[in-house]
Each structure stands twice: as structure tokens, then as C-alpha cells.
Amino acid sequence: MDKFAEIIVDVPAMQTNQPFTYLIPEEFRQVVSVGMRVEVPFGNGNRHIQGFITNIVTEAPRVTDSLKAITNILDLKPVLNEELLLLADEMAQKTYSFKITCLQTMLPSVMRSSYKKWIVKTAEIEPDIDEQLFKGLAEIEWDEALESIPLSKLLSLRAEEKIDLRYEVLTKNKIKTKKVIKKKMTTMELREVAKSIRANAKQQQKLCAFLMEFAEDSEISLLELMQEHDLSRAAITSAEKAGWLSIEEREVYRDPYAFQSFKQDTPLDLNDEQDKALAEVIKAQDENAATTFLLEGVTGSGKTEVYLQAISHVLNKGKTAIMLVPEISLTPQTVTRFKKRFGADVAVLHSGLSEGERYDEWRKIERNEARVVVGARSAVFAPLENIGLLIVDEEHESSYKQDETPRYHARDVAIWRSQYHHCPVILGSATPSLESRARAQKNVYQLLPLTKRAVADAVLPKVEIVDMRKAIAQTKNSFSTELIQKLTERLALGEQAVLMLNRRGFSSFIMCRDCGFVLPCPNCDISLTLHMDTKTMKCHYCGHEERIPYQCPSCHSDKIRYYGTGTQKVETELQELLPDARIIRMDVDTTRKKGSHQALLRRFENHEADILLGTQMIAKGLDFPNVTLVGVLNADTALNLPDFRSSERTFQLLTQVSGRSGRGDKPGEVVIQTFNPDHYAIQLVQDQDYETFYRKEMSLRHLSGYPPYYFTVQVVASHEDEYLAAKKIYQIAEKLKTSLSEQAVVLGPTPKSIARVNKRYFYQIVIKYRQEPNLEQALNDLMVASQAEIQKGMRIVIDVEPQNFI
């Protein structure tokens, strides 16, 4: 009986969520299953592309004569289970994305296939062109063919049906293997062999002696045999030919933490608040309740220990767990704590690993060899079965929202998976997002408060706010007198300090003092940033780079100066002010290399430096008992951004970074330098008074009609031609205004705050609504109808609940 597969195909243009039906060839019928990737011919040209099997049926479709067949299977077993296939449907609907994009997002990047195009000879060709093009071969790569003859000639040959195109689907998910040695002869047989070895064949004698002592069922890696026992490859190869031993391939994992040893630790004693929170989570676990908990705990309140003990409970029940952290800078310390507690049960998924390492960690999870997954945003798709707990740490972080299609929020995906598995999810933060805190107030989430620090007698750090409007008159650099004095005291006591700056690079920009010219990016509406380590000007949006000008390009004056403050510049100033201080700078530029985050933090933990200077990446999750001072050099950076969340982000960031101080048995201090000392977002950080901030901010959101009182959707049109981008967004706005009810508010169209990025112009509208029955259909129609224009260079982005409006 024939079998047919319904397949979602990877078509770059004119996508659809509708599966296509393919015949399953007889040789594949026993092996194909739902969730596998396959190679299929598609379209009039029968180009070969990748697809995902979403269903297998035995009932033939109406038209079977022209039905195409699967040409190849790309997996030996399904890469997506039933749960993830259902999740892809949900994501496609909620994020206005095509299902193929959602399916690909769930897999490691090495499993996203690429394609190679070949020119194939199908008939006799003139000898001179044949030689010029194919050089005696039957087929040649497309790019190589274009180097030999013009495209017009290739098109005419295809029109004459003398050549054709063949598409090859390439997969990059290569398995790492190692060669191992196994003994083939018995010890008795080898003793007989040893008698016939020549006296001067020292290597063979040595190898034979080793094999005689080697257990028959054991194996040793080829590399270890050569290096540890000083044996040559030639001697081993000869022994293989003689039948003494066999050389076999063994699959091995690329382990990113193989060089580290993790000493097993034991659970810590919990205080009353931690104990109560853990009891609520365990109760939900035991009752298989999909409860969403909001664990709101001041910095240092021991949220991680609650996570660890809650995970221990689900592991004891034979279930699995996912722990999400917002960014790679948090993973080194988090991974260490989890590896110490759960050892080999832990798999890690984040962008700091190589593609091969991520693929191997994913395979460990998929093979049920790991029961706890720790990772950044995409780890929420880990192919775990029987999940008993999901945790989203620092749930307020905007990095949990993907900024490219599909624009999912990891928090929403975690809640969906918790409902699928009937298990709890914990959202943890010292400063929850207003949306989550409002849901807890309405009892949609269950609030678990932790109001005191976990270490006995530890108190929140004392916070001093320095008014830089006055301090600037007394200093010519980035440091107030108060901050330098406190840094000097810490150095004398042998204690450590953390300094945060909301910027990377050497300075904000360079400007001509004669004509006011600021060096712009040629591709974006933004100034270039000075980087002294590479002695270049860089754009942080498109990556454009050029040399530092020493003369104004506009008026040719030599009075061109640096303005603003960056981490490199602050490091230089700090070294001049405190020449004996050992400083580690941690920003995007110093952490580009793999493992650099971990290496820098390990150095600081080992007290190889007195001051850790960094950008926002040092604000969260770091736990160093010897840090007794935190300094914030410019608290106002996020406060002045044109975004309704700017006050919330400022309060969250300052609270988080303040929490790095005084986490051990030594009291901590914080110095916040600001030009807005009276702003409530800065004032309320002094006591980490989240509840007062929440009430104040909620009243302002209510007055202005922003989340969590309203839902928002952002629609952006972009094109290299500004007129076409503007025209498209006005068309979209008019269409939506006629489609939506009067309850919806359409703001715009307007250019984005930075209207041009990477030679493209961006225009946007924002839709605000509480309930809008027509919105889903209107946005789906827009997504499908725009595809023809997208092929011509237009880009349309639909972002539900955007985290940034800039």
C-alpha cells in the first residue's frame, strides 16, 4: 500500500503554512516518521529543498499521477517530537511567522540545511563549449560555471535543453569520532607472535607486549596509545594488517567543559521565605499543576538555591528540567553551580559554544543522556521529554524576546510547554517586568516573595546617589570625588569593586569644534564610535568601519575632538587615577573570543584584579563575596531613550548592578552617578523599593495607555528606497484602519527613531488595543499579501509586544 507524507517545505519566497503531499518511495516506507527532515523536489524546476514531515497518511490525494516522491532522508530518527510540532503551529499563529521558520528555529544552526547548485549536461554540446564549461566532467558547480562562460550562454543552453540544474541539500551536522584500538588475538596467540618478531623491531615488540597485557574486551584511543605509550602509527598499522588488533571509529561528544572539574556540592539550608517558596513549587510538581510562579526576590535572596532544590525534586521523580538565563555573561557562574549539583545530567546550550559543541549538547538531550538543560533563549526548545519544571531567571530581560522572525518570547514558550507537560514554571527576578507583576496581582501568576538576603545577617548595600551636575565642576574625568575615595578605601582593604558603564568603545563620537561636524555612518543615521584598541571608527548597527580622521572632513579644521565616555576611555582614566589598581575590562570587545567571559570572571574570582569594569553584562547574576563596592558611572543612559519602558529598564538595571555588592559577610556600598538625581527610577533604587516603583510606573502607564493596560503590535516596512518604504507603511496603515474596530488605536506612520540602518529606511506604525477581534485576520492577510513585494526588496516585520520601539 502506498504511503504519503505531508511536508512543510523550505521555500525562501512565497512561503505558506500549507503542507505539500509527497509519495514515500518503497525503500523509505519502513523508516520515515513524523518529525524527520527530508529532501524533496519542488516547483517546475524540481529544485531539491529541505522539508519537515508533519504527517503520514495512507489515503491517496486526489491527483496522484503528477505526485512527486521524497528523494532523500536527512535524519535517521525524528529531530522534532509531537510537542515541538504542535508548538510550531502555536508560534506561527502568535508571532505571524511561517511554520517552516518556526521549525528551523527549534534546531541547532548546524541542522539548518544549505543548498548547492550544479550544472548538469543532458545532451551533446559543441566540443569547444563543452571543454570550456565542463572540462571533461559530467557536472560542475554553478559558481564555477559562471566563471567559465557568461550567464546568457548558460540560459541559452538550458533553453536548448542541453544542460539542466541540480540542487543538492547540504547538511552540516557532522558527528565527531575518534579511532580506538581493540585486541583481536588472544594473549596466547600474541605470545607465539612475539617469538617471531625481529630483535631490532623495537616498536613491534613494545606493541605486542602492550597487547598481551591488554584486556580482551577493552579499547584504547589510537591517540592515547601513540602518545602515552610512545608507539608509532606505522607499527600500529602493521599490527592491524597482521591481525593483532582492529582500528574502529567511535562517536564522541565535543564537551565544552571537559577541561573543568566540578566538585560535587550539597544543598544549602533555606531560610523561612525560601522554604515556603520551595514548598509551593513542590506542591504544584506533585499535583502536576501548570502553575506559573513569579519568584520576586531581592538581589542575593537565594533564588538560585530554590531553583536547584526544585529541580532536585523533579529529577527524583524521573522527570527533566529547563533553566533559562538571559545572556551568555550569566552562564559561566550558573553552569558551574548546576554542574556542581547535578554533574553529567546537565547539558548547556548558548551562543558561546561552537556549532559542533551546541550540536553535541543537543544530541545528548535528544538521546535522554541529559536531564537538566541550562541555556539562553533558544534552550527553551530543548527536545526534553517528560518535563517537570521550567525556570526563566531574570524574566524581565528583553533578550528573551527574539529580534528576528519568528519574534517569540522565551517566557511565553516556557509557559506553553509547562501547560503541555502539566508542570510548573518559575519566573524569577528581583525586578519583574510590569507585565508579569501585574499578572501576579490579578492571580494569573502566583507570587512568591523573597524579601531578605539568603546569607545570615547580610543586608542590602547602602546606596549613595551623586549629583553629577555639581560633581562635574570638581572633576575632569568620569569619576566623582566620592567614587574615587571609596575605590581607594577598597584597594587599601584588599576588597574588590565593580564599575558599570552603559557604553562600550572609547567615546561616543568625534566632533569638530569649529563647524560641529560629527562623523556619521555612511549606511545608518547614527554617528560612528571610536575604538582605540583597533584605532578605528565603528558603527554598532551595521558594522561599518573606517580609520580615525585627524582633520574635519567638512571644514578641514584640525580641531576634531573626542566626546563622550566609553569603557576603554574609562579604563585609561582609572589607571591614571589609581595606578596600583589591577583592572579587568569586560565588554563586547574584550569578550569576542570563545570562553573569554569565563576566563575573565575566573581571574576576578581568584582576586587577580581589584576592579571589574564593564557594560551591562556585569550587572546581573554575578556573585563574588569580596565585592563590597559597586559604582555606576552614568545612570542616565537608558533613562533618556524615547521608549515608554526607559524608566523601568533604568530601575531594573541599577537594582541588578547594585545587588552585586555586599553578597558575602562584608557590608556593601553603591555609588550611582547621575544627572537626574531626583528621578523616581533612581531614587527608589536606594532601598531596592520595587513595590513603590511598580505602583508609580503602573499609574503612569495607565494614564498614557501602554502595556500592561494595552497590548501592542509594531509593524515596520523597510526598503533601500525611502519613498517605497514610506509609501508601503501608509498603505498598511490605511488598510488596518479600515479593517480594525474603533477599539484599536493606530499610531503613526512615522520613521523609526534611527530611520536608516545598513542602507535601508525604516517606517513604523504601532497598534494599541485591549480586545480587537479583527486584528489576527488583518495581520495574517498582510503577511501573505506582502510576499510578492518582499521578493522585490521590501521587508515587512510584524512584532507582537515589541521590547524596543527605537
WOKA-V909648 format. One record per residue. N is the residue number from 1. SS is DSSP state (alpha for helix, beta for strand, coil for the rest). D_LAST is the distance of its C-alpha to the last C-alpha in Angstrom with 1 decimal. Layout:
# WOKA-V909648
N&SS&D_LAST, N&SS&D_LAST
This chain:
# WOKA-V909648
1&coil&57.5, 2&coil&54.4, 3&beta&51.0, 4&beta&47.7, 5&beta&44.1, 6&beta&41.1, 7&beta&38.3, 8&beta&34.6, 9&beta&34.2, 10&coil&31.6, 11&coil&31.2, 12&coil&28.2, 13&coil&28.4, 14&coil&29.3, 15&coil&28.9, 16&coil&30.4, 17&coil&30.8, 18&coil&34.5, 19&coil&36.7, 20&beta&39.4, 21&beta&43.0, 22&beta&44.8, 23&beta&48.4, 24&beta&48.9, 25&coil&51.6, 26&alpha&54.7, 27&alpha&54.1, 28&alpha&50.6, 29&coil&51.7, 30&coil&52.7, 31&coil&49.6, 32&coil&46.5, 33&coil&44.6, 34&coil&41.5, 35&coil&38.4, 36&coil&39.7, 37&beta&38.1, 38&beta&40.3, 39&beta&40.6, 40&beta&41.4, 41&beta&42.2, 42&beta&39.8, 43&coil&40.1, 44&coil&42.8, 45&coil&42.6, 46&coil&42.9, 47&beta&40.3, 48&beta&40.0, 49&beta&36.8, 50&beta&35.9, 51&beta&35.9, 52&beta&36.0, 53&beta&39.1, 54&beta&38.1, 55&beta&41.7, 56&beta&45.3, 57&beta&47.8, 58&coil&51.5, 59&coil&51.6, 60&coil&51.4, 61&coil&49.0, 62&coil&50.6, 63&coil&50.5, 64&coil&51.7, 65&coil&53.3, 66&coil&50.2, 67&coil&48.4, 68&coil&47.0, 69&beta&47.5, 70&beta&45.4, 71&beta&46.2, 72&beta&45.1, 73&beta&43.9, 74&coil&41.2, 75&coil&41.8, 76&coil&44.9, 77&coil&43.5, 78&coil&40.5, 79&coil&37.1, 80&coil&35.6, 81&coil&37.5, 82&alpha&37.9, 83&alpha&35.2, 84&alpha&32.5, 85&alpha&33.5, 86&alpha&33.1, 87&alpha&29.8, 88&alpha&28.6, 89&alpha&29.7, 90&alpha&27.7, 91&alpha&24.5, 92&alpha&24.9, 93&alpha&25.3, 94&alpha&22.6, 95&alpha&19.8, 96&coil&21.0, 97&coil&22.0, 98&coil&25.4, 99&alpha&27.8, 100&alpha&28.6, 101&alpha&25.0, 102&alpha&25.4, 103&alpha&28.8, 104&alpha&27.8, 105&alpha&25.0, 106&coil&27.7, 107&coil&29.8, 108&coil&29.7, 109&alpha&28.3, 110&alpha&32.0, 111&alpha&33.0, 112&coil&30.7, 113&coil&33.2, 114&beta&33.0, 115&beta&35.4, 116&beta&38.1, 117&beta&39.7, 118&beta&43.5, 119&beta&45.9, 120&beta&49.1, 121&beta&52.5, 122&coil&54.1, 123&coil&57.0, 124&coil&59.1, 125&coil&57.3, 126&coil&59.0, 127&alpha&60.1, 128&alpha&58.4, 129&alpha&55.0, 130&alpha&55.6, 131&alpha&56.2, 132&alpha&53.3, 133&alpha&50.8, 134&alpha&52.1, 135&coil&54.4, 136&coil&56.7, 137&coil&54.0, 138&coil&53.5, 139&beta&49.7, 140&beta&47.1, 141&beta&43.3, 142&alpha&41.3, 143&alpha&39.7, 144&alpha&43.2, 145&alpha&44.7, 146&alpha&42.4, 147&alpha&43.6, 148&alpha&47.2, 149&coil&47.2, 150&coil&44.9, 151&alpha&42.7, 152&alpha&44.8, 153&alpha&47.9, 154&alpha&46.3, 155&alpha&45.4, 156&alpha&49.0, 157&alpha&50.4, 158&alpha&48.4, 159&alpha&49.5, 160&coil&53.0, 161&coil&52.3, 162&coil&53.4, 163&beta&50.2, 164&beta&47.6, 165&beta&44.3, 166&beta&44.0, 167&beta&40.8, 168&beta&40.8, 169&beta&38.4, 170&beta&37.8, 171&coil&37.1, 172&coil&36.1, 173&coil&37.0, 174&coil&40.0, 175&coil&42.1, 176&coil&43.3, 177&beta&47.1, 178&beta&49.8, 179&beta&53.5, 180&beta&55.9, 181&beta&59.7, 182&beta&62.1, 183&beta&65.8, 184&coil&67.9, 185&coil&71.5, 186&coil&73.2, 187&alpha&74.2, 188&alpha&77.9, 189&alpha&77.0, 190&alpha&75.1, 191&alpha&78.1, 192&alpha&80.2, 193&alpha&77.6, 194&alpha&77.6, 195&alpha&81.3, 196&alpha&80.8, 197&coil&78.0, 198&coil&79.3, 199&coil&79.8, 200&coil&77.5, 201&coil&74.6, 202&alpha&73.0, 203&alpha&69.5, 204&alpha&71.1, 205&alpha&73.3, 206&alpha&70.3, 207&alpha&68.2, 208&alpha&71.2, 209&alpha&71.9, 210&alpha&68.2, 211&alpha&68.4, 212&alpha&71.7, 213&alpha&70.0, 214&coil&66.8, 215&coil&66.6, 216&coil&67.0, 217&coil&64.0, 218&coil&61.7, 219&beta&59.3, 220&beta&57.8, 221&beta&55.0, 222&alpha&56.3, 223&alpha&54.2, 224&alpha&55.6, 225&alpha&59.2, 226&alpha&58.9, 227&alpha&57.2, 228&alpha&58.8, 229&coil&62.3, 230&coil&62.5, 231&coil&63.3, 232&coil&62.7, 233&alpha&60.9, 234&alpha&64.1, 235&alpha&66.3, 236&alpha&63.9, 237&alpha&63.9, 238&alpha&67.7, 239&alpha&68.0, 240&alpha&65.8, 241&alpha&68.1, 242&alpha&71.1, 243&coil&69.8, 244&coil&69.5, 245&beta&65.8, 246&beta&62.9, 247&beta&59.4, 248&beta&56.8, 249&beta&53.0, 250&beta&51.0, 251&beta&47.4, 252&coil&45.5, 253&coil&42.0, 254&coil&39.7, 255&coil&39.3, 256&coil&36.5, 257&coil&38.2, 258&coil&41.8, 259&coil&42.1, 260&coil&41.5, 261&coil&44.0, 262&coil&42.9, 263&coil&45.5, 264&coil&45.8, 265&coil&44.9, 266&coil&45.9, 267&coil&44.1, 268&coil&43.7, 269&coil&45.2, 270&coil&42.7, 271&coil&42.7, 272&alpha&43.3, 273&alpha&39.6, 274&alpha&38.9, 275&alpha&42.1, 276&alpha&41.3, 277&alpha&37.8, 278&alpha&39.4, 279&alpha&42.2, 280&alpha&39.8, 281&alpha&38.1, 282&alpha&41.5, 283&alpha&42.8, 284&alpha&40.0, 285&alpha&40.7, 286&alpha&44.4, 287&coil&44.0, 288&coil&41.6, 289&coil&39.1, 290&coil&35.4, 291&coil&34.4, 292&beta&30.8, 293&beta&31.2, 294&beta&28.6, 295&beta&30.1, 296&beta&28.7, 297&beta&30.3, 298&coil&29.9, 299&coil&29.2, 300&coil&32.5, 301&coil&33.9, 302&coil&34.9, 303&alpha&32.5, 304&alpha&33.2, 305&alpha&36.9, 306&alpha&36.5, 307&alpha&34.6, 308&alpha&37.4, 309&alpha&40.2, 310&alpha&38.7, 311&alpha&38.4, 312&alpha&42.0, 313&alpha&43.1, 314&alpha&41.7, 315&alpha&43.0, 316&alpha&46.4, 317&coil&46.2, 318&coil&45.7, 319&coil&42.0, 320&beta&38.8, 321&beta&35.5, 322&beta&31.8, 323&beta&29.9, 324&beta&26.2, 325&coil&24.4, 326&coil&20.7, 327&coil&21.0, 328&alpha&23.7, 329&alpha&24.2, 330&alpha&25.6, 331&alpha&27.9, 332&alpha&30.8, 333&alpha&32.0, 334&alpha&31.4, 335&alpha&33.2, 336&alpha&36.0, 337&alpha&36.5, 338&alpha&36.6, 339&alpha&38.9, 340&alpha&41.2, 341&alpha&41.5, 342&alpha&41.5, 343&alpha&42.5, 344&alpha&42.7, 345&alpha&41.3, 346&beta&37.7, 347&beta&35.6, 348&beta&32.3, 349&beta&29.4, 350&coil&26.4, 351&coil&24.8, 352&coil&27.0, 353&coil&30.1, 354&coil&31.4, 355&alpha&31.3, 356&alpha&35.0, 357&alpha&34.7, 358&alpha&32.1, 359&alpha&34.4, 360&alpha&37.3, 361&alpha&35.7, 362&alpha&34.6, 363&alpha&38.3, 364&alpha&39.6, 365&alpha&37.6, 366&alpha&38.7, 367&coil&42.3, 368&coil&42.3, 369&coil&42.9, 370&coil&40.0, 371&coil&39.6, 372&beta&36.6, 373&beta&33.2, 374&beta&30.8, 375&beta&27.5, 376&coil&23.7, 377&alpha&21.7, 378&alpha&23.9, 379&alpha&27.1, 380&alpha&26.8, 381&alpha&28.4, 382&coil&31.4, 383&coil&34.5, 384&coil&36.4, 385&coil&39.1, 386&coil&40.3, 387&beta&37.2, 388&beta&38.2, 389&beta&35.0, 390&beta&31.3, 391&beta&29.3, 392&beta&25.6, 393&beta&25.4, 394&coil&22.5, 395&coil&21.4, 396&coil&18.4, 397&coil&16.7, 398&alpha&13.4, 399&alpha&15.1, 400&alpha&17.4, 401&beta&15.0, 402&coil&15.4, 403&coil&12.5, 404&coil&15.0, 405&coil&17.7, 406&coil&19.2, 407&coil&16.2, 408&coil&18.6, 409&beta&18.4, 410&alpha&21.3, 411&alpha&22.2, 412&alpha&22.9, 413&alpha&24.9, 414&alpha&26.9, 415&alpha&27.8, 416&alpha&28.9, 417&alpha&31.1, 418&alpha&32.6, 419&alpha&33.7, 420&alpha&35.1, 421&alpha&37.1, 422&coil&37.9, 423&coil&36.8, 424&beta&34.6, 425&beta&31.1, 426&beta&30.1, 427&beta&26.5, 428&beta&26.8, 429&beta&24.9, 430&coil&25.7, 431&coil&22.5, 432&coil&22.0, 433&coil&18.8, 434&alpha&19.6, 435&alpha&19.9, 436&alpha&22.6, 437&alpha&24.3, 438&alpha&24.6, 439&alpha&26.1, 440&alpha&28.6, 441&alpha&29.5, 442&coil&30.4, 443&coil&32.3, 444&coil&30.3, 445&coil&29.9, 446&beta&32.7, 447&beta&31.8, 448&beta&33.6, 449&beta&33.3, 450&beta&34.2, 451&coil&34.5, 452&coil&36.4, 453&coil&36.2, 454&coil&38.3, 455&coil&40.3, 456&coil&43.4, 457&coil&43.2, 458&coil&39.7, 459&coil&37.6, 460&coil&34.0, 461&coil&33.5, 462&beta&34.0, 463&beta&30.8, 464&beta&31.1, 465&beta&28.4, 466&beta&28.9, 467&beta&27.9, 468&alpha&26.8, 469&alpha&27.3, 470&alpha&31.0, 471&alpha&31.0, 472&coil&29.5, 473&coil&32.9, 474&coil&34.8, 475&coil&32.9, 476&coil&31.8, 477&coil&29.6, 478&coil&26.9, 479&coil&29.5, 480&coil&31.0, 481&alpha&34.8, 482&alpha&34.5, 483&alpha&32.4, 484&alpha&34.7, 485&alpha&37.7, 486&alpha&36.6, 487&alpha&35.8, 488&alpha&39.3, 489&alpha&40.8, 490&alpha&39.2, 491&alpha&40.4, 492&alpha&43.9, 493&alpha&43.9, 494&coil&42.8, 495&coil&39.7, 496&beta&36.1, 497&beta&32.8, 498&beta&29.1, 499&beta&26.7, 500&beta&22.9, 501&coil&20.5, 502&coil&16.7, 503&coil&16.8, 504&coil&18.8, 505&coil&20.8, 506&coil&23.2, 507&beta&21.3, 508&coil&18.0, 509&beta&19.4, 510&beta&22.8, 511&beta&23.8, 512&beta&27.0, 513&coil&28.8, 514&coil&30.9, 515&coil&28.4, 516&coil&25.0, 517&coil&23.8, 518&beta&20.9, 519&coil&21.1, 520&beta&18.2, 521&coil&17.4, 522&coil&19.4, 523&coil&17.0, 524&coil&13.5, 525&coil&12.3, 526&coil&12.3, 527&beta&15.5, 528&coil&17.6, 529&beta&18.5, 530&beta&22.2, 531&beta&23.9, 532&coil&27.5, 533&coil&28.7, 534&coil&28.3, 535&coil&28.6, 536&beta&25.8, 537&beta&22.5, 538&beta&19.7, 539&coil&16.3, 540&coil&14.3, 541&coil&12.3, 542&coil&15.4, 543&coil&18.3, 544&coil&19.9, 545&beta&22.6, 546&beta&25.2, 547&beta&27.8, 548&coil&27.5, 549&coil&28.8, 550&coil&31.6, 551&coil&31.9, 552&coil&29.4, 553&coil&28.8, 554&coil&28.7, 555&coil&31.7, 556&coil&33.3, 557&coil&33.6, 558&coil&34.0, 559&coil&32.3, 560&beta&29.0, 561&beta&27.7, 562&beta&25.2, 563&beta&22.7, 564&coil&20.7, 565&coil&21.6, 566&coil&21.3, 567&alpha&23.3, 568&alpha&25.9, 569&alpha&26.5, 570&alpha&26.8, 571&alpha&29.2, 572&alpha&31.3, 573&alpha&31.5, 574&alpha&32.3, 575&alpha&35.1, 576&alpha&36.6, 577&alpha&36.6, 578&coil&37.9, 579&coil&39.8, 580&coil&41.3, 581&coil&38.1, 582&coil&37.2, 583&beta&33.5, 584&beta&31.4, 585&beta&27.9, 586&beta&25.6, 587&coil&22.2, 588&coil&20.8, 589&coil&23.4, 590&coil&26.4, 591&coil&25.8, 592&coil&25.4, 593&coil&29.0, 594&coil&30.1, 595&coil&31.4, 596&alpha&30.1, 597&alpha&28.3, 598&alpha&31.6, 599&alpha&33.7, 600&alpha&31.9, 601&alpha&31.9, 602&alpha&35.6, 603&alpha&36.5, 604&alpha&34.9, 605&alpha&36.7, 606&coil&39.9, 607&coil&39.5, 608&coil&39.4, 609&coil&36.8, 610&coil&36.5, 611&beta&32.8, 612&beta&29.8, 613&beta&27.0, 614&beta&23.6, 615&coil&19.9, 616&alpha&18.4, 617&alpha&20.6, 618&alpha&23.6, 619&coil&22.4, 620&coil&23.5, 621&coil&26.7, 622&coil&28.8, 623&coil&32.3, 624&coil&34.6, 625&coil&37.5, 626&coil&38.2, 627&beta&34.8, 628&beta&35.6, 629&beta&33.0, 630&beta&29.2, 631&beta&27.5, 632&beta&23.8, 633&coil&23.5, 634&coil&20.2, 635&coil&19.2, 636&coil&16.7, 637&coil&13.9, 638&alpha&11.7, 639&alpha&13.3, 640&alpha&11.9, 641&coil&8.1, 642&coil&7.0, 643&coil&7.0, 644&coil&10.5, 645&coil&11.1, 646&alpha&11.0, 647&alpha&14.8, 648&alpha&15.5, 649&alpha&14.0, 650&alpha&15.8, 651&alpha&19.0, 652&alpha&18.9, 653&alpha&18.4, 654&alpha&21.1, 655&alpha&23.4, 656&alpha&23.2, 657&alpha&23.9, 658&alpha&26.6, 659&coil&28.3, 660&coil&29.2, 661&coil&31.9, 662&coil&35.3, 663&coil&35.3, 664&coil&38.9, 665&coil&42.0, 666&coil&40.9, 667&coil&39.0, 668&coil&35.5, 669&beta&33.7, 670&beta&30.1, 671&beta&29.1, 672&beta&25.7, 673&beta&25.0, 674&beta&22.8, 675&coil&22.5, 676&coil&21.8, 677&coil&24.8, 678&coil&25.3, 679&coil&21.9, 680&alpha&22.8, 681&alpha&20.3, 682&alpha&22.3, 683&alpha&25.7, 684&alpha&25.8, 685&alpha&25.3, 686&alpha&28.8, 687&alpha&30.4, 688&coil&27.7, 689&coil&28.0, 690&alpha&25.6, 691&alpha&27.6, 692&alpha&27.3, 693&alpha&23.6, 694&alpha&23.3, 695&alpha&25.4, 696&alpha&23.7, 697&alpha&20.1, 698&alpha&21.5, 699&alpha&23.2, 700&alpha&20.1, 701&alpha&18.3, 702&alpha&21.5, 703&alpha&21.5, 704&alpha&18.1, 705&coil&18.4, 706&coil&15.8, 707&coil&16.5, 708&coil&19.1, 709&coil&20.8, 710&coil&19.0, 711&beta&17.8, 712&beta&14.6, 713&beta&14.0, 714&beta&11.2, 715&beta&12.8, 716&beta&11.5, 717&beta&14.1, 718&beta&14.2, 719&beta&17.3, 720&coil&18.8, 721&coil&20.3, 722&alpha&17.9, 723&alpha&20.5, 724&alpha&20.7, 725&alpha&17.0, 726&alpha&17.1, 727&alpha&20.5, 728&alpha&19.6, 729&alpha&16.7, 730&alpha&19.2, 731&alpha&21.8, 732&alpha&19.9, 733&alpha&19.1, 734&alpha&22.8, 735&alpha&24.0, 736&alpha&22.1, 737&alpha&23.2, 738&alpha&26.7, 739&alpha&26.5, 740&coil&25.1, 741&coil&27.0, 742&coil&26.6, 743&coil&25.2, 744&coil&21.8, 745&beta&19.4, 746&beta&17.3, 747&beta&14.5, 748&beta&13.9, 749&beta&14.1, 750&beta&11.6, 751&beta&10.0, 752&beta&6.3, 753&beta&5.1, 754&beta&6.7, 755&beta&9.2, 756&beta&11.6, 757&beta&11.7, 758&coil&15.2, 759&coil&16.9, 760&beta&15.0, 761&beta&13.4, 762&beta&10.6, 763&beta&11.1, 764&beta&10.2, 765&beta&12.2, 766&beta&12.0, 767&beta&15.5, 768&beta&16.8, 769&beta&20.3, 770&coil&23.0, 771&coil&25.3, 772&coil&25.0, 773&coil&27.9, 774&coil&27.0, 775&alpha&23.4, 776&alpha&24.4, 777&alpha&26.8, 778&alpha&24.5, 779&alpha&21.7, 780&alpha&24.4, 781&alpha&25.9, 782&alpha&22.7, 783&alpha&22.4, 784&alpha&26.0, 785&alpha&26.3, 786&coil&23.5, 787&alpha&25.2, 788&alpha&27.5, 789&alpha&24.6, 790&alpha&22.8, 791&coil&26.0, 792&coil&25.6, 793&coil&22.3, 794&coil&19.9, 795&beta&17.3, 796&beta&16.5, 797&beta&14.2, 798&beta&14.9, 799&beta&13.0, 800&beta&15.1, 801&coil&13.7, 802&coil&10.2, 803&coil&9.4, 804&coil&5.6, 805&coil&3.8, 806&coil&0.0
